[in-house]
Amino acid sequence: MSKYHVYGVGNALVDLEYEIPEALLGELGVDKGLMTLIEEDRHHELLEKLSGIESRPCGGGSAANTITAVAQLGSDAFYSCKVADDSTGQYFLDDLTANGVQTNLVVGQLDSGHTGKCIVLVTPDAQRSMSTFLGITQKISVAEMDETALADSDYVYIEGYLVPEANARAAAVLSREIAVAKGVKTSLTLSDANMVNFFKDGLMEIIGDGVDLIFSNEDEAKLMFGTDDINECVAGLKTVSRQFAITQGANGALVFDGEKLHDIPAQHVVAVDTNGAGDIYAGTFLHALSQGMAFERCAEMAGFAATTLIQQMGARLTREQMQEVGKRFA
């Protein structure tokens, strides 16, 4: 029996979330609905322009949200990442610890610098537009990998946001290679349309000869395979992953269990904030898989968790909320 159900590797960020009118996106020069990497001076410029609006800080980073969801549901989880020896880094580490996530981070052994932050702008239509200053997480590399923990896991989960930086991409590739060598199942999220649009070759490098499970939304899948036909997306994903889940927002999800394609309907709710929906979907799905739940049922549980999340502000549910999700599908 493995020590960890899921080992994750990805960015370590603290989210600063703001509710703003849509017109302000244009004034700020922020692309709607996407994640854009920014430098430190741009980060400070945006913070200054948003200084009159209250923000909500919380632990973030896409894969960190996913791994937190895994742990909140009761599975054993490990997260490899990089933070600086600053107050933001301590906040991030404390947050992981409070949620029961094991990590490579050790107090007293953190490098100097700035921990990454993500400015999340939420418009009235519930869309989230993200401007990410990676800070020291930009330097995540194979040095942050814990090969022993990875080898003693059921699944490795790799964040597509690692793809722009060569050192981070190398860590993602190594994670897949170690997993394959040790019999650990491999999973990957495509993360964001910009990652697919600008770094498709890098994503294919991470995928290598194929992975066990890919998480993608419909837009990412269409960009990945250069088509507007969802059936062609399904066919394309079958060539690179043994199983996959394509989330389609209000239209639910298409999930492939390796033999059969399942069309999972969505609950119809009023969305308040879609930030983190894909992350919690993946985390809930992986928890359910690791507990032996049928693939279709995993998708239903994951969809329910994501639907619960988007009805409130913030990229995460509380431990208590996640445990209620777990009880509903026990």
Secondary structure, 3 states (H helix, E strand, C coil): CCCEEEEEECCCEEEEEEECCHHHHHHHCCCCCCEEECCHHHHHHHHHHCCCCCCEEEEECHHHHHHHHHHHCCCCEEEECCCECCHHHHHHHHHHHHCCEEECCCCCCCECCCEEEEEEEECCCCCEEEEEEEEHHHHCCHHHCCHHHHHCEEEEEEEHHHCCCHHHHHHHHHHHHHHHHHCCEEEEECCCHHHHHHHHHHHHHHHCCCEEEEEEEHHHHHHHHCCCCHHHHHHHHHCCEEEEEEECHHHCEEEECCCCEEEECCCCCCCCCCCCHHHHHHHHHHHHHHCCCCHHHHHHHHHHHHHHHCCCCCCCCCHHHHHHHHHHCC
